[in-house]
């Protein structure tokens, strides 16, 4: 199977979103991450497959839909599972493993087997680390927008402070990603989407 089109990806979101509000939140976030990733790739002249980045960005959070209960409440406590849930969802839809991985390998700056065991995460104990340049770029771009209530853009400084809570090694990984990919100018997207920058 080739890469799905934007319309096919949107239809997948619509199929699995439990509510219109969930669709708006998750699909819009994925569109924003896509825009950030493609701008970073273009600005830095990165050697990545832009079509793979586009599809991976637009699909990376589709597993969030599976964390909503029948009353439309999101399971925040189990949120770390959204990646593996999305991976399984896309596999069930017949998408290639290379796209499924964007779901399971984008959380934080990567989750190692040791992280799973040390933190007691509700995940099978293995590595969930971005490997390809495309996976790393989508993982990085994802750090600059939050699906919080209300949704907001996140500066590099704010994310660095957040991720440091998980260890200096995580902050160092994020700093190295900033050095490789650059830091996006969030102001045009913040103006376009009406989300504040924190």
C-alpha positions in Angstrom: 0.0 0.0 0.0 1.3 3.5 -0.9 1.0 6.5 1.3 -2.5 7.7 2.0 -3.7 11.0 0.7 -4.6 13.9 3.0 -8.3 13.1 2.2 -7.8 9.4 3.1 -6.1 10.3 6.4 -8.9 12.8 7.2 -11.4 10.1 6.6 -9.5 7.7 8.9 -9.7 10.4 11.6 -13.4 10.9 11.0 -14.0 7.1 11.1 -12.3 6.7 14.5 -13.1 9.9 16.3 -15.7 9.3 19.0 -17.0 12.9 18.7 -16.7 16.0 16.5 -14.9 17.7 19.3 -12.3 14.9 19.5 -11.9 15.0 15.8 -11.4 18.8 15.8 -8.8 18.6 18.6 -6.7 15.7 17.3 -6.9 16.3 13.6 -6.2 20.0 14.0 -3.2 19.1 16.2 -1.9 16.7 13.5 -2.3 19.3 10.8 -0.3 21.8 13.0 2.5 19.2 13.6 2.6 18.6 9.9 3.0 22.3 9.1 5.7 22.6 11.7 7.6 19.5 10.5 7.5 20.6 6.8 8.6 24.1 7.6 11.5 22.8 9.7 12.5 20.4 6.9 12.4 23.2 4.3 14.1 25.8 6.4 17.0 23.5 7.5 17.2 21.8 4.1 16.8 18.4 5.7 17.2 15.2 3.7 13.8 13.7 4.4 10.9 12.3 2.4 8.4 15.1 2.7 5.5 12.9 1.7 6.4 10.4 4.5 6.7 13.3 7.0 3.3 14.6 5.9 1.6 11.3 6.3 3.4 10.4 9.5 2.5 13.8 11.0 -1.1 13.6 10.1 -1.4 10.1 11.6 0.8 10.2 14.6 -1.9 10.9 17.2 -4.8 8.9 15.8 -4.6 6.5 18.8 -5.9 9.2 21.1 -9.4 8.5 19.9 -9.2 5.1 21.6 -8.7 6.7 25.0 -12.1 8.4 25.1 -14.8 6.7 27.1 -18.5 6.4 26.2 -19.2 9.8 27.9 -16.5 11.6 25.8 -14.0 11.8 28.7 -10.3 11.3 27.9 -8.3 8.7 29.9 -5.5 11.1 30.9 -3.9 8.5 33.3 -3.5 6.1 30.4 -2.5 8.7 27.8 1.0 7.3 27.3 -0.7 4.3 25.6 -2.0 6.4 22.7 1.0 5.6 20.6 0.8 1.8 20.8 -3.0 2.1 20.4 -2.6 4.2 17.2 0.0 1.7 15.9 -2.5 -1.1 16.3 -5.3 0.9 14.8 -3.3 1.7 11.7 -2.0 -1.8 11.3 -5.7 -3.0 11.5 -6.4 -0.5 8.7 -3.8 -2.1 6.5 -1.2 0.7 6.6 2.5 -0.1 6.3 4.6 -0.6 9.4 6.6 2.4 8.4 3.6 4.6 9.0 2.3 2.7 12.1 5.7 3.5 13.8 4.9 7.2 13.7 2.2 6.5 16.3 4.3 4.3 18.7 7.6 6.1 18.3 6.8 9.8 18.8 6.0 10.2 22.6 8.2 12.6 24.5 11.7 12.5 23.1 11.5 8.7 22.9 10.6 6.1 25.5 13.2 3.4 26.1 12.7 -0.1 27.6 14.4 1.2 30.7 12.0 4.1 30.9 9.0 1.7 30.7 10.4 -0.4 33.6 11.7 2.4 35.8 8.5 4.5 35.5 6.1 1.6 35.6 4.5 2.7 32.3 1.5 0.7 31.0 3.4 -0.4 27.9 5.0 -3.6 26.8 8.7 -3.2 27.9 10.6 -2.3 24.7 12.1 0.7 23.0 9.8 3.3 21.5 12.5 5.5 20.0 12.4 7.4 16.7 14.9 5.9 14.3 14.5 7.4 10.8 15.1 11.1 10.1 11.3 11.4 9.3 10.3 9.8 12.6 12.7 12.1 14.5 11.4 15.2 12.7 7.7 14.4 13.5 8.6 13.6 17.1 10.3 16.9 17.4 7.6 19.0 15.7 5.0 17.4 18.0 6.7 19.0 21.0 5.7 22.5 19.9 1.9 22.1 20.1 -0.3 20.8 22.9 -3.8 19.4 22.8 -4.4 21.0 26.2 -7.7 22.8 27.0 -7.4 25.2 25.3 -4.8 24.0 22.8 -1.6 26.0 22.7 1.8 26.3 21.1 4.8 25.5 23.3 8.1 27.2 23.0 11.4 25.3 23.0 12.2 26.8 26.4 8.9 25.7 27.9 9.2 22.1 26.5 12.8 21.9 27.7 11.7 22.8 31.2 8.9 20.2 31.0 11.0 17.3 29.7 13.7 18.0 32.3 11.3 16.5 34.9 12.0 13.1 33.3 15.8 13.5 33.6 18.7 15.6 32.4 19.3 13.0 29.6 15.8 13.7 28.1 16.6 17.5 28.2 19.9 16.8 26.4 18.1 14.8 23.7 15.7 17.6 23.1 18.6 20.2 23.0 20.4 18.0 20.4 17.2 17.9 18.3 16.9 21.7 18.5 20.5 21.9 17.2 19.7 19.5 14.3 16.3 20.7 13.3 16.2 24.3 14.4 13.5 26.0 16.5 10.3 26.8 14.6 8.8 30.3 14.4 5.4 29.6 16.0 3.9 33.1 15.5 2.4 32.6 12.1 0.7 29.3 13.1 -0.4 30.8 16.4 -2.1 33.6 14.5 -3.6 31.3 11.9 -5.1 28.9 14.5 -5.8 31.4 17.3 -3.8 29.4 19.9 -1.6 31.2 22.4 2.1 30.5 22.7 3.3 29.5 26.2 
